[in-house]
Amino acid sequence: MSVSRNKKIAEEIKKIVSHIMMFEIKDPRVSKLSSVTYVEVTNDLRYATIYISVFDPKHNPEVHIEGLSSAKGFIRKEIGKKLKLHYTPEPIFKMDHSVEHGMHINEILGKLDIKHDEPEVDEDDESIEDDDLFEDEDENEDEEN
């Protein structure tokens, strides 16, 4: 099976499941402040591993996954309706901790006391500045006139 076809199917599953999580699932365990970050589809299209990130600090991510797993049949049926594949992949939900990991790294970097050194200017350096170039041109024009 074509790798690009699998990627397209995975991207479509990502859109479908994102829409379902936002608008169709009424389970209180599934937070609206969540996102499908990545979808992996097996080569035979039998399974789709769907990685979820939960942004709600008051919401337990494991409970969110439980809610999605209990709605697995509904989600699979909706994927089948919209994709019209010979086999509808069985969704497998997993937590994606990469967003939390990235936020943690940013927090650590923010706490570091890093001083940005400004480049030293050598006062003995007699480099030509742009203003000096224009003054010379003006003097040359005056001499010509």
TIVO-2410 file (N, C-alpha, C; in nm, 3 decimals):
# residues 145
REC num residu      c1      c2      c3 atome chaine
REC   1      M   0.084  -0.117   0.000     N      A
REC   1      M   0.000   0.000   0.000    CA      A
REC   1      M   0.089   0.123   0.000     C      A
REC   2      S   0.047   0.225  -0.070     N      A
REC   2      S   0.122   0.348  -0.084    CA      A
REC   2      S   0.133   0.422   0.050     C      A
REC   3      V   0.254   0.468   0.079     N      A
REC   3      V   0.277   0.542   0.202    CA      A
REC   3      V   0.199   0.674   0.199     C      A
REC   4      S   0.198   0.740   0.083     N      A
REC   4      S   0.126   0.868   0.074    CA      A
REC   4      S  -0.024   0.847   0.093     C      A
REC   5      R  -0.078   0.735   0.046     N      A
REC   5      R  -0.220   0.707   0.066    CA      A
REC   5      R  -0.249   0.687   0.214     C      A
REC   6      N  -0.162   0.616   0.283     N      A
REC   6      N  -0.179   0.596   0.427    CA      A
REC   6      N  -0.174   0.730   0.501     C      A
REC   7      K  -0.085   0.818   0.459     N      A
REC   7      K  -0.075   0.949   0.522    CA      A
REC   7      K  -0.202   1.031   0.500     C      A
REC   8      K  -0.257   1.022   0.380     N      A
REC   8      K  -0.381   1.096   0.351    CA      A
REC   8      K  -0.496   1.041   0.434     C      A
REC   9      I  -0.504   0.910   0.445     N      A
REC   9      I  -0.610   0.847   0.526    CA      A
REC   9      I  -0.592   0.885   0.672     C      A
REC  10      A  -0.469   0.883   0.721     N      A
REC  10      A  -0.442   0.921   0.860    CA      A
REC  10      A  -0.484   1.066   0.885     C      A
REC  11      E  -0.455   1.153   0.791     N      A
REC  11      E  -0.492   1.295   0.806    CA      A
REC  11      E  -0.644   1.312   0.807     C      A
REC  12      E  -0.714   1.236   0.724     N      A
REC  12      E  -0.861   1.242   0.723    CA      A
REC  12      E  -0.919   1.189   0.854     C      A
REC  13      I  -0.861   1.082   0.906     N      A
REC  13      I  -0.907   1.028   1.034    CA      A
REC  13      I  -0.885   1.132   1.144     C      A
REC  14      K  -0.774   1.200   1.139     N      A
REC  14      K  -0.744   1.306   1.237    CA      A
REC  14      K  -0.853   1.413   1.235     C      A
REC  15      K  -0.893   1.457   1.116     N      A
REC  15      K  -0.997   1.559   1.103    CA      A
REC  15      K  -1.132   1.508   1.155     C      A
REC  16      I  -1.166   1.386   1.117     N      A
REC  16      I  -1.294   1.327   1.157    CA      A
REC  16      I  -1.302   1.313   1.308     C      A
REC  17      V  -1.199   1.257   1.370     N      A
REC  17      V  -1.200   1.234   1.514    CA      A
REC  17      V  -1.198   1.367   1.589     C      A
REC  18      S  -1.126   1.465   1.539     N      A
REC  18      S  -1.124   1.598   1.602    CA      A
REC  18      S  -1.265   1.656   1.602     C      A
REC  19      H  -1.334   1.646   1.490     N      A
REC  19      H  -1.470   1.698   1.480    CA      A
REC  19      H  -1.563   1.623   1.576     C      A
REC  20      I  -1.550   1.492   1.580     N      A
REC  20      I  -1.634   1.410   1.669    CA      A
REC  20      I  -1.611   1.450   1.815     C      A
REC  21      M  -1.486   1.468   1.855     N      A
REC  21      M  -1.455   1.504   1.994    CA      A
REC  21      M  -1.514   1.640   2.030     C      A
REC  22      M  -1.512   1.733   1.937     N      A
REC  22      M  -1.562   1.868   1.965    CA      A
REC  22      M  -1.714   1.877   1.966     C      A
REC  23      F  -1.779   1.810   1.873     N      A
REC  23      F  -1.921   1.837   1.851    CA      A
REC  23      F  -2.016   1.720   1.874     C      A
REC  24      E  -1.969   1.597   1.871     N      A
REC  24      E  -2.063   1.486   1.872    CA      A
REC  24      E  -2.060   1.400   1.998     C      A
REC  25      I  -1.948   1.391   2.065     N      A
REC  25      I  -1.941   1.309   2.186    CA      A
REC  25      I  -1.993   1.391   2.304     C      A
REC  26      K  -2.089   1.335   2.375     N      A
REC  26      K  -2.150   1.403   2.490    CA      A
REC  26      K  -2.097   1.352   2.623     C      A
REC  27      D  -2.002   1.261   2.620     N      A
REC  27      D  -1.946   1.201   2.741    CA      A
REC  27      D  -1.870   1.309   2.820     C      A
REC  28      P  -1.905   1.329   2.948     N      A
REC  28      P  -1.834   1.432   3.027    CA      A
REC  28      P  -1.688   1.397   3.053     C      A
REC  29      R  -1.649   1.273   3.031     N      A
REC  29      R  -1.508   1.236   3.049    CA      A
REC  29      R  -1.421   1.290   2.937     C      A
REC  30      V  -1.482   1.323   2.824     N      A
REC  30      V  -1.407   1.372   2.708    CA      A
REC  30      V  -1.409   1.525   2.710     C      A
REC  31      S  -1.294   1.584   2.734     N      A
REC  31      S  -1.282   1.729   2.743    CA      A
REC  31      S  -1.286   1.792   2.604     C      A
REC  32      K  -1.350   1.907   2.595     N      A
REC  32      K  -1.351   1.984   2.470    CA      A
REC  32      K  -1.216   2.051   2.446     C      A
REC  33      L  -1.138   2.065   2.552     N      A
REC  33      L  -1.005   2.125   2.541    CA      A
REC  33      L  -0.901   2.016   2.516     C      A
REC  34      S  -0.920   1.945   2.407     N      A
REC  34      S  -0.828   1.839   2.369    CA      A
REC  34      S  -0.809   1.843   2.219     C      A
REC  35      S  -0.709   1.772   2.175     N      A
REC  35      S  -0.676   1.775   2.033    CA      A
REC  35      S  -0.617   1.642   1.989     C      A
REC  36      V  -0.645   1.607   1.864     N      A
REC  36      V  -0.579   1.492   1.803    CA      A
REC  36      V  -0.449   1.545   1.746     C      A
REC  37      T  -0.338   1.497   1.797     N      A
REC  37      T  -0.209   1.550   1.753    CA      A
REC  37      T  -0.148   1.471   1.638     C      A
REC  38      Y  -0.178   1.341   1.633     N      A
REC  38      Y  -0.115   1.259   1.530    CA      A
REC  38      Y  -0.195   1.130   1.515     C      A
REC  39      V  -0.199   1.077   1.394     N      A
REC  39      V  -0.265   0.949   1.368    CA      A
REC  39      V  -0.169   0.862   1.288     C      A
REC  40      E  -0.152   0.739   1.332     N      A
REC  40      E  -0.072   0.638   1.261    CA      A
REC  40      E  -0.166   0.528   1.215     C      A
REC  41      V  -0.160   0.495   1.087     N      A
REC  41      V  -0.243   0.389   1.033    CA      A
REC  41      V  -0.152   0.274   0.991     C      A
REC  42      T  -0.193   0.150   1.025     N      A
REC  42      T  -0.113   0.035   0.984    CA      A
REC  42      T  -0.122   0.019   0.833     C      A
REC  43      N  -0.025  -0.051   0.776     N      A
REC  43      N  -0.021  -0.068   0.630    CA      A
REC  43      N  -0.146  -0.136   0.574     C      A
REC  44      D  -0.204  -0.229   0.652     N      A
REC  44      D  -0.324  -0.299   0.604    CA      A
REC  44      D  -0.453  -0.223   0.638     C      A
REC  45      L  -0.441  -0.106   0.697     N      A
REC  45      L  -0.553  -0.019   0.734    CA      A
REC  45      L  -0.649  -0.084   0.835     C      A
REC  46      R  -0.600  -0.177   0.914     N      A
REC  46      R  -0.685  -0.242   1.014    CA      A
REC  46      R  -0.692  -0.162   1.145     C      A
REC  47      Y  -0.585  -0.090   1.177     N      A
REC  47      Y  -0.578  -0.016   1.303    CA      A
REC  47      Y  -0.530   0.126   1.278     C      A
REC  48      A  -0.587   0.218   1.355     N      A
REC  48      A  -0.544   0.357   1.353    CA      A
REC  48      A  -0.512   0.397   1.496     C      A
REC  49      T  -0.385   0.425   1.523     N      A
REC  49      T  -0.346   0.472   1.655    CA      A
REC  49      T  -0.360   0.623   1.655     C      A
REC  50      I  -0.446   0.671   1.744     N      A
REC  50      I  -0.481   0.814   1.749    CA      A
REC  50      I  -0.423   0.873   1.877     C      A
REC  51      Y  -0.332   0.968   1.861     N      A
REC  51      Y  -0.265   1.031   1.975    CA      A
REC  51      Y  -0.341   1.157   2.013     C      A
REC  52      I  -0.374   1.167   2.142     N      A
REC  52      I  -0.456   1.276   2.194    CA      A
REC  52      I  -0.376   1.357   2.295     C      A
REC  53      S  -0.395   1.489   2.290     N      A
REC  53      S  -0.336   1.578   2.389    CA      A
REC  53      S  -0.451   1.653   2.456     C      A
REC  54      V  -0.450   1.657   2.589     N      A
REC  54      V  -0.554   1.726   2.665    CA      A
REC  54      V  -0.494   1.853   2.724     C      A
REC  55      F  -0.557   1.967   2.696     N      A
REC  55      F  -0.505   2.097   2.740    CA      A
REC  55      F  -0.573   2.148   2.866     C      A
REC  56      D  -0.676   2.079   2.912     N      A
REC  56      D  -0.752   2.121   3.029    CA      A
REC  56      D  -0.679   2.074   3.155     C      A
REC  57      P  -0.627   2.167   3.236     N      A
REC  57      P  -0.551   2.126   3.354    CA      A
REC  57      P  -0.637   2.055   3.459     C      A
REC  58      K  -0.770   2.078   3.456     N      A
REC  58      K  -0.859   2.017   3.554    CA      A
REC  58      K  -0.903   1.877   3.511     C      A
REC  59      H  -0.865   1.838   3.392     N      A
REC  59      H  -0.914   1.712   3.336    CA      A
REC  59      H  -0.804   1.606   3.340     C      A
REC  60      N  -0.839   1.486   3.385     N      A
REC  60      N  -0.744   1.375   3.391    CA      A
REC  60      N  -0.731   1.312   3.251     C      A
REC  61      P  -0.614   1.311   3.192     N      A
REC  61      P  -0.597   1.255   3.057    CA      A
REC  61      P  -0.636   1.108   3.046     C      A
REC  62      E  -0.611   1.029   3.151     N      A
REC  62      E  -0.647   0.887   3.145    CA      A
REC  62      E  -0.798   0.869   3.138     C      A
REC  63      V  -0.871   0.954   3.209     N      A
REC  63      V  -1.017   0.950   3.205    CA      A
REC  63      V  -1.066   0.989   3.066     C      A
REC  64      H  -0.998   1.084   3.004     N      A
REC  64      H  -1.031   1.127   2.869    CA      A
REC  64      H  -1.017   1.009   2.771     C      A
REC  65      I  -0.909   0.936   2.783     N      A
REC  65      I  -0.886   0.820   2.697    CA      A
REC  65      I  -0.993   0.713   2.722     C      A
REC  66      E  -1.031   0.694   2.848     N      A
REC  66      E  -1.137   0.598   2.880    CA      A
REC  66      E  -1.268   0.637   2.812     C      A
REC  67      G  -1.300   0.766   2.815     N      A
REC  67      G  -1.422   0.814   2.751    CA      A
REC  67      G  -1.420   0.791   2.601     C      A
REC  68      L  -1.306   0.817   2.539     N      A
REC  68      L  -1.293   0.793   2.394    CA      A
REC  68      L  -1.301   0.644   2.363     C      A
REC  69      S  -1.239   0.562   2.447     N      A
REC  69      S  -1.240   0.418   2.425    CA      A
REC  69      S  -1.382   0.361   2.436     C      A
REC  70      S  -1.461   0.419   2.526     N      A
REC  70      S  -1.599   0.371   2.539    CA      A
REC  70      S  -1.684   0.413   2.418     C      A
REC  71      A  -1.642   0.517   2.348     N      A
REC  71      A  -1.713   0.562   2.228    CA      A
REC  71      A  -1.647   0.509   2.101     C      A
REC  72      K  -1.558   0.411   2.115     N      A
REC  72      K  -1.481   0.358   2.003    CA      A
REC  72      K  -1.570   0.308   1.889     C      A
REC  73      G  -1.678   0.238   1.921     N      A
REC  73      G  -1.768   0.187   1.818    CA      A
REC  73      G  -1.832   0.298   1.737     C      A
REC  74      F  -1.880   0.402   1.807     N      A
REC  74      F  -1.940   0.517   1.740    CA      A
REC  74      F  -1.837   0.587   1.651     C      A
REC  75      I  -1.718   0.607   1.703     N      A
REC  75      I  -1.613   0.676   1.628    CA      A
REC  75      I  -1.575   0.596   1.504     C      A
REC  76      R  -1.563   0.466   1.520     N      A
REC  76      R  -1.528   0.380   1.406    CA      A
REC  76      R  -1.637   0.385   1.299     C      A
REC  77      K  -1.763   0.386   1.342     N      A
REC  77      K  -1.874   0.392   1.248    CA      A
REC  77      K  -1.871   0.525   1.170     C      A
REC  78      E  -1.843   0.635   1.240     N      A
REC  78      E  -1.836   0.765   1.174    CA      A
REC  78      E  -1.718   0.774   1.077     C      A
REC  79      I  -1.604   0.715   1.114     N      A
REC  79      I  -1.489   0.710   1.023    CA      A
REC  79      I  -1.527   0.632   0.898     C      A
REC  80      G  -1.595   0.518   0.917     N      A
REC  80      G  -1.637   0.435   0.803    CA      A
REC  80      G  -1.732   0.507   0.710     C      A
REC  81      K  -1.826   0.584   0.766     N      A
REC  81      K  -1.922   0.660   0.683    CA      A
REC  81      K  -1.852   0.762   0.597     C      A
REC  82      K  -1.756   0.830   0.656     N      A
REC  82      K  -1.692   0.942   0.586    CA      A
REC  82      K  -1.581   0.899   0.492     C      A
REC  83      L  -1.511   0.790   0.523     N      A
REC  83      L  -1.398   0.749   0.439    CA      A
REC  83      L  -1.435   0.647   0.332     C      A
REC  84      K  -1.536   0.567   0.356     N      A
REC  84      K  -1.580   0.466   0.260    CA      A
REC  84      K  -1.465   0.376   0.214     C      A
REC  85      L  -1.397   0.317   0.311     N      A
REC  85      L  -1.289   0.222   0.284    CA      A
REC  85      L  -1.345   0.080   0.291     C      A
REC  86      H  -1.271  -0.015   0.231     N      A
REC  86      H  -1.312  -0.156   0.238    CA      A
REC  86      H  -1.315  -0.202   0.383     C      A
REC  87      Y  -1.209  -0.168   0.459     N      A
REC  87      Y  -1.202  -0.195   0.602    CA      A
REC  87      Y  -1.192  -0.063   0.674     C      A
REC  88      T  -1.273  -0.048   0.777     N      A
REC  88      T  -1.262   0.072   0.860    CA      A
REC  88      T  -1.163   0.042   0.971     C      A
REC  89      P  -1.058   0.124   0.983     N      A
REC  89      P  -0.958   0.098   1.087    CA      A
REC  89      P  -1.018   0.105   1.227     C      A
REC  90      E  -0.973   0.016   1.313     N      A
REC  90      E  -1.015   0.020   1.453    CA      A
REC  90      E  -0.933   0.125   1.525     C      A
REC  91      P  -0.999   0.223   1.588     N      A
REC  91      P  -0.923   0.328   1.657    CA      A
REC  91      P  -0.864   0.278   1.789     C      A
REC  92      I  -0.740   0.315   1.810     N      A
REC  92      I  -0.670   0.287   1.935    CA      A
REC  92      I  -0.623   0.423   1.988     C      A
REC  93      F  -0.669   0.459   2.105     N      A
REC  93      F  -0.639   0.592   2.159    CA      A
REC  93      F  -0.523   0.586   2.257     C      A
REC  94      K  -0.429   0.680   2.239     N      A
REC  94      K  -0.313   0.690   2.328    CA      A
REC  94      K  -0.288   0.837   2.359     C      A
REC  95      M  -0.232   0.860   2.476     N      A
REC  95      M  -0.198   0.997   2.516    CA      A
REC  95      M  -0.070   1.042   2.445     C      A
REC  96      D  -0.071   1.166   2.402     N      A
REC  96      D   0.049   1.227   2.344    CA      A
REC  96      D   0.100   1.328   2.446     C      A
REC  97      H   0.214   1.301   2.503     N      A
REC  97      H   0.269   1.387   2.607    CA      A
REC  97      H   0.368   1.489   2.550     C      A
REC  98      S   0.381   1.498   2.420     N      A
REC  98      S   0.481   1.588   2.362    CA      A
REC  98      S   0.450   1.735   2.389     C      A
REC  99      V   0.322   1.772   2.390     N      A
REC  99      V   0.286   1.912   2.417    CA      A
REC  99      V   0.322   1.948   2.560     C      A
REC 100      E   0.285   1.861   2.656     N      A
REC 100      E   0.319   1.887   2.795    CA      A
REC 100      E   0.471   1.891   2.814     C      A
REC 101      H   0.540   1.802   2.745     N      A
REC 101      H   0.686   1.798   2.754    CA      A
REC 101      H   0.747   1.929   2.702     C      A
REC 102      G   0.695   1.977   2.590     N      A
REC 102      G   0.743   2.103   2.534    CA      A
REC 102      G   0.716   2.221   2.628     C      A
REC 103      M   0.599   2.223   2.690     N      A
REC 103      M   0.566   2.330   2.785    CA      A
REC 103      M   0.658   2.324   2.906     C      A
REC 104      H   0.690   2.202   2.950     N      A
REC 104      H   0.781   2.185   3.064    CA      A
REC 104      H   0.920   2.237   3.029     C      A
REC 105      I   0.967   2.207   2.911     N      A
REC 105      I   1.099   2.256   2.868    CA      A
REC 105      I   1.099   2.408   2.860     C      A
REC 106      N   0.992   2.468   2.806     N      A
REC 106      N   0.983   2.614   2.800    CA      A
REC 106      N   0.983   2.675   2.940     C      A
REC 107      E   0.916   2.610   3.034     N      A
REC 107      E   0.914   2.659   3.171    CA      A
REC 107      E   1.055   2.657   3.230     C      A
REC 108      I   1.128   2.549   3.207     N      A
REC 108      I   1.266   2.538   3.258    CA      A
REC 108      I   1.354   2.645   3.195     C      A
REC 109      L   1.341   2.663   3.064     N      A
REC 109      L   1.422   2.764   2.995    CA      A
REC 109      L   1.388   2.904   3.045     C      A
REC 110      G   1.262   2.928   3.078     N      A
REC 110      G   1.221   3.058   3.129    CA      A
REC 110      G   1.281   3.088   3.266     C      A
REC 111      K   1.307   2.985   3.344     N      A
REC 111      K   1.362   3.003   3.478    CA      A
REC 111      K   1.513   3.024   3.476     C      A
REC 112      L   1.578   2.988   3.368     N      A
REC 112      L   1.723   3.002   3.360    CA      A
REC 112      L   1.761   3.150   3.354     C      A
REC 113      D   1.869   3.184   3.419     N      A
REC 113      D   1.917   3.322   3.419    CA      A
REC 113      D   2.029   3.333   3.316     C      A
REC 114      I   1.988   3.356   3.194     N      A
REC 114      I   2.085   3.364   3.086    CA      A
REC 114      I   2.104   3.510   3.049     C      A
REC 115      K   2.228   3.554   3.055     N      A
REC 115      K   2.259   3.693   3.018    CA      A
REC 115      K   2.310   3.692   2.875     C      A
REC 116      H   2.252   3.776   2.795     N      A
REC 116      H   2.293   3.788   2.656    CA      A
REC 116      H   2.406   3.889   2.648     C      A
REC 117      D   2.523   3.842   2.607     N      A
REC 117      D   2.639   3.929   2.594    CA      A
REC 117      D   2.626   4.012   2.468     C      A
REC 118      E   2.648   4.142   2.484     N      A
REC 118      E   2.649   4.228   2.368    CA      A
REC 118      E   2.790   4.226   2.310     C      A
REC 119      P   2.800   4.233   2.179     N      A
REC 119      P   2.934   4.230   2.120    CA      A
REC 119      P   3.013   4.353   2.165     C      A
REC 120      E   3.140   4.327   2.196     N      A
REC 120      E   3.227   4.436   2.241    CA      A
REC 120      E   3.265   4.523   2.123     C      A
REC 121      V   3.265   4.653   2.145     N      A
REC 121      V   3.303   4.747   2.041    CA      A
REC 121      V   3.443   4.796   2.075     C      A
REC 122      D   3.534   4.777   1.982     N      A
REC 122      D   3.672   4.820   2.001    CA      A
REC 122      D   3.679   4.967   1.962     C      A
REC 123      E   3.708   5.054   2.060     N      A
REC 123      E   3.710   5.198   2.034    CA      A
REC 123      E   3.827   5.238   1.946     C      A
REC 124      D   3.930   5.156   1.937     N      A
REC 124      D   4.044   5.186   1.853    CA      A
REC 124      D   4.016   5.151   1.708     C      A
REC 125      D   3.906   5.080   1.683     N      A
REC 125      D   3.870   5.037   1.548    CA      A
REC 125      D   3.828   5.158   1.466     C      A
REC 126      E   3.895   5.180   1.356     N      A
REC 126      E   3.863   5.294   1.270    CA      A
REC 126      E   3.788   5.247   1.148     C      A
REC 127      S   3.677   5.180   1.170     N      A
REC 127      S   3.600   5.131   1.057    CA      A
REC 127      S   3.520   5.246   0.997     C      A
REC 128      I   3.492   5.232   0.871     N      A
REC 128      I   3.418   5.334   0.799    CA      A
REC 128      I   3.270   5.310   0.820     C      A
REC 129      E   3.198   5.412   0.858     N      A
REC 129      E   3.055   5.400   0.877    CA      A
REC 129      E   2.984   5.451   0.753     C      A
REC 130      D   2.857   5.415   0.740     N      A
REC 130      D   2.778   5.456   0.624    CA      A
REC 130      D   2.770   5.607   0.610     C      A
REC 131      D   2.758   5.680   0.722     N      A
REC 131      D   2.747   5.825   0.716    CA      A
REC 131      D   2.874   5.886   0.657     C      A
REC 132      D   2.990   5.829   0.689     N      A
REC 132      D   3.117   5.879   0.635    CA      A
REC 132      D   3.120   5.865   0.483     C      A
REC 133      L   3.066   5.757   0.432     N      A
REC 133      L   3.065   5.736   0.288    CA      A
REC 133      L   2.981   5.842   0.217     C      A
REC 134      F   2.868   5.875   0.272     N      A
REC 134      F   2.781   5.973   0.209    CA      A
REC 134      F   2.840   6.112   0.216     C      A
REC 135      E   2.911   6.145   0.324     N      A
REC 135      E   2.973   6.277   0.335    CA      A
REC 135      E   3.080   6.294   0.228     C      A
REC 136      D   3.158   6.190   0.200     N      A
REC 136      D   3.262   6.197   0.099    CA      A
REC 136      D   3.200   6.220  -0.039     C      A
REC 137      E   3.089   6.154  -0.066     N      A
REC 137      E   3.023   6.171  -0.196    CA      A
REC 137      E   2.973   6.313  -0.212     C      A
REC 138      D   2.918   6.371  -0.102     N      A
REC 138      D   2.869   6.508  -0.109    CA      A
REC 138      D   2.983   6.604  -0.137     C      A
REC 139      E   3.100   6.585  -0.075     N      A
REC 139      E   3.216   6.670  -0.098    CA      A
REC 139      E   3.264   6.660  -0.241     C      A
REC 140      N   3.264   6.538  -0.298     N      A
REC 140      N   3.307   6.519  -0.436    CA      A
REC 140      N   3.213   6.592  -0.531     C      A
REC 141      E   3.084   6.590  -0.504     N      A
REC 141      E   2.988   6.658  -0.592    CA      A
REC 141      E   3.009   6.808  -0.586     C      A
REC 142      D   3.040   6.862  -0.466     N      A
REC 142      D   3.062   7.006  -0.452    CA      A
REC 142      D   3.187   7.047  -0.528     C      A
REC 143      E   3.290   6.966  -0.528     N      A
REC 143      E   3.414   7.000  -0.597    CA      A
REC 143      E   3.394   7.001  -0.747     C      A
REC 144      E   3.307   6.912  -0.798     N      A
REC 144      E   3.281   6.904  -0.940    CA      A
REC 144      E   3.202   7.025  -0.988     C      A
REC 145      N   3.116   7.081  -0.906     N      A
REC 145      N   3.031   7.196  -0.946    CA      A
REC 145      N   3.104   7.320  -0.928     C      A
***
